[in-house]
């Protein structure tokens, strides 16, 4: 029995989180899909595929790439769209699991097998095709280009999906007018001839009884610039394959990514609006828009102020925690040196905004003259800024206006033009009178005639500050509003004692060196051994002098993303990699927001992804990610769980399916007591040790004590573990399921030396090195034991 209420609640949640389109496919519609790329291949018993979409801002398509596909400007917002989609889909997946159903969240993009794999004969095949999922969910049809066209946006959207056994009501397959009329624009504008060279007819697939056909284009030609970043102005060979790509990368290097011309020049007939003075591509017709060509509009034409839209813009920026907002008309911007119509011909208004960060969140390696935020803070504020740009474009376009995100524009130009900045640092970064240079900016250009405003929201401490219990409740509630699953406060002296006792058991020099790749983004690894002489096991006091509390936040990811990783027939590790980076990403958001909240109440705070610095990182398609050992001592001291033999924290609620972030503050908050009972590893058969493909966990059990409780874990060879999970050199650790050829085992015994690891790293699969998925078998084996006994 399908559950209409559950279906509508989840769809409403997706729309509330920012999706433009939502659809549901029955898993039965995948009857002819290869098992490696089917819902049942990922999750036996799957009934549904839930699909969400976000629309490209039209101006980002229509005004980008005019000069050259590799000069794509505002089209760079596509990366933010993928991030936003993954945030939406992940929260939907967590909600489904909370309701008692099984679910696997699938990443939005870039987590591919570059080569054919088992029953999958295609190159660049994802774990589950988002395009096919959208077609199966009735969102539209697949055009000749292979892109999914919707009646609302044509090909101008990105998709993300999840697989579940929840009894959702499937949407009917699209049955409207044809959306692709074979106009040939995608073929004519393809800069690599991917539709005409090295092609072999059409793909013909059956989804739910409906036939879809599209060009069997050359994926390697298509990926020349779009993925590998090779220069489109080079003479592209008649045959493009993996070896050709590697040779050209070695000889020419990368120019940068490409704006997909097949996407840019495609629109269904009913959406096409030709305006050559605005764009070389079609404009998209949308409700309430001004459809007059630019040639018919008076240059000085301005309509009356839209006060409601102005309030909507301010409200959207407040939702993204902006600390300053300025809205100015185009004339004012021009007088201050920025002609916004050069970027967006019909623009009337410049919207600029800023996020500040306090001195405690400044990267200590940066100077007072040219400050930079700490890495997790900077990553978060940039994502908030980019989200704000995307969401403002969504809002303004829905009102009929044009809107362009400004992430490609220099803040040194638009921040002074908006009136927010009064000067520049020696490096050229804008300075605000109120906040100085510790600020990150964002902007949007729009045809909406908004009311000029300027708003400042400085960190003004509450006087008197909240009582300790009230402040803890305030912070806990704030964390819950972000979706935090675990919350605790540790005494920093206990964390320091654990760290001190741990230091006595390890060779601290092993933490100080690592191997980095100095080669191209794709291509052969060029290893270099680097040393951080100052790295050591640290304390909260070192991060923030006067620290009095350590707030620890845990965020859970769906159980099946770990339990089903590398399980046949899908053999997919991508969903687990997604769970790891999405959990760490969201924790940064929560941690930074909490630290800013503390700042507003008059306290100092520092965000850390590994307070004691005793963890490591895991190779991931989204870049190295903090591993499950990070913040373990802070979390155990906060009473959130107990450390297992593998060294990671096991919680009563979620086992190992969470990650942690810590916020160190000088606010004296009521602390939690560590768990004193015997840990879950007592009497265990130790599957974590036996499952490790490089024998990084020893049989000897080590223990450290603090404040009356004992923490036990196996003897851990950090360098042997990193060989597999940080550098992705061992096939059984995950790379083999991603289709990589890398499988370099460490020596069976003896201490790993830097030169030894560098030599092994040079043998890494060159075509796919930065898109390595890692499984972490020790965590999976332990979670299976916890789940199934």
Phi, psi and omega in degrees: 000126177285148181252100183293323181295313178301317180300310183292325178296317181290321176296317179297321179297317180298316180295320179295330180278352175120004177290145175268330180221148177221138177211159181229130177252141171286137178298336179296338180288353180262023186303327183260006179283148173299142185302331179295338183238031180244156177304318181291335176294329178273322187217097176304133184091002179300140178245335191214154169239121182262125187238134175238152180222148172235134182278136172298133169305130187301320181297330179292335176272312190284332184255358181258152175074007180300316183282317184195141181300337180264008169243079195255001169048241187294346177298342177301347177297345179302324177298321176293324177299316178298316179298314181297318178301317181292325175296317180295308184299321182295319179292324175296316180300315179298321179295318178299316179295320177301331179279359174101010182252162178271147185204145171232121178276135183250136180293161185284323188194167170071352177264088188236165161262118185289337183243161174305148184216116178050242183281355179266114185269352184270151169276159178056044181268128177282171176297322174211123186291121176292328178293313179293325178297319179294321176295318180293337179270007176077018183283339180172209180227159180273124180279176180304327182290345186092357177274151177277124178257131175250154178294338180279318191231001187065229179269007189274062173202161173245156185234158171211148184217168174219158181246135184211159172261011176295143184279072184271153180276118181287147174279150177292151175296151180300132182223027181268195178300150178304136181265337175250119179255021179052044182291338177084006180298323180295322180290313184296327187261000181290118184284349181248005181057035183292341180268348187238340178247140178060031178259163180216072175074217184237151165282134174233118182231154179247122177237111178059032179089359179250136182267131174240136177226145181202166187297134174274067187290165179281110183293325180290322175295316181301324185277357183314305179251323185302324180248313187271348173075019177288153185290125178290344180276355174286160172284110183279125183300160179292333177240123178240120177220189184301316183293320178298317178302312182296319180295317180292323177297319180294324184276320191251339186073190183255140170267322180140172183294175186231145169278124182297111181291330178297325176287317187296319188265003183260133166207143173298154185308320186286350180256354187283131175224115185270122179211083186298338177284345181260317186201150173283347175257166175297146165274154178266126173293136177216158183303141172071004184280160172276109185270001180294139175299153181301328181295339182263003182257140177286135183304326185264008185294125179223133176267176184292154182299135176262095184290323180295317178297323178300314178296323178296321178297313180298317180298319179296322179288325175296323177300330179262020172060033176297141180260347178207142181222136174221134177236123179227153179281169187294328180294316179297317179299318180296319179297335179263011171102010182229107176274098186290341180288343175293330178272317183225103190304326182262014184291140178247338194218142170253124174252121176236151180208167185213149171243128178262161172222139183286171184299327180296339180260010178278141175297122183297342178281347180267163185260166177294329180286325180226072184288158174218147180285158171303152188308309181294328179290314180298316179299319181291312182297325177292321178294319177300317181297314180293321175300317181299317178300313180298314184292324175295321177296318177301314183296312184289323177295324178297336177272359178099001184267158168279149178205133180237127173291146186252022184297341180270353185269145179287127178299334180295345177263307188278332180296315174294323181296331179279343184093001180281324185257146180242354182190189182223152172282169177305332179274358178097001180285141182294151177240134174260145178298321186278325189243355182073215184260357180276069187214142170243136187250160171212164179203162175221138172256140184210153174279354179292129177278092185264159179285128176298129179213161170219127182231136176233134180232073184290160176284095178255109184304142176290134181229116359282157180293157179298153173297158186304312180296319180294321180294319177300315179298321179298314181292319179298317178296320179297317178297318179297324180295336176272355180096012179300138182263333182227139181218130176206161178234127182253150171283121183298336179290326177291317178299319180295321180293320176299315180297318179298315180292326178292322181303325182292344185260355187235167171265102186297340179294335179297337179281342194273342183238155177206172178244131179243158180261117178265007180277183177296166179303319169244157180111183185300143174288131172249096189283146173218131177277127178238152183233134172248091187298336183272355183288138181197171174289121191243175182238168178297324181298327178290326179284322182214098177305133183088012180301135181236346180210150172237111177274130182239128181243134175245143180229124185271143171245157186305136182306317187290339176298332174266312187296327183265000181300131179067010178280137178289158002273349183291326181055031190266128173254344180307315179299328176289318176302319177300314180301320182294310184286330179289321177297315179295320179299311184293326177297323176300317179300313181296313183298316180294320179296320178295316180299321178291325177296318177297321179300322181290339178266005173101010181247158175270154181204147177229136177264135179221135177275351174198092187305307184279349181060037180256358178269199179216200177232162181240136176299141186201146178301340178261018180099162182305135183243144174305134185274183185287351178273345183294135180064021180294319182291322176295319182291320180291324177291335178273004175076021184272344180175196181227149182280131178274176180302329180284354177094352180266159182280134175251124180255151178298329185279320192230002183066244182252002188271061174201164170232166185231152168227154181235145174238117179267131184219158175268007172283133180273097182259150173302131185261163177258155180267142175298156177284127186263346183288165178300142182286170182290350182274352181298120180078008182284153179281000175062052179294337179297322182288314184287337183276347183291121184288350181239011178054046180280344179254125180269168180284338181290133179260124178262159177213145173231152184234156174195132172052039173089002177235159186241136175243127183240143176201162182286155174299123189246126175267097185304314186290324177293319177296314180298325177310317184274311190267326182278319184259350175061043186263352186246120185305317183291346177281352178146321186304327184296329180281345173268007178083012179280153179264359181293128171198081181246109183276147176285165176300148184294333182211169178090165183278136180282130181256156182305316182295325180295315180290320179298318179297321179290320183297328179295346181265006183293146179310115189285332187281337191231019193298325183271004179239048182271128174260131181241136186270322189060071184303330181297320180290319180296316181297320179293316180296323177296321178295318179293325185278316189250351178081000000 
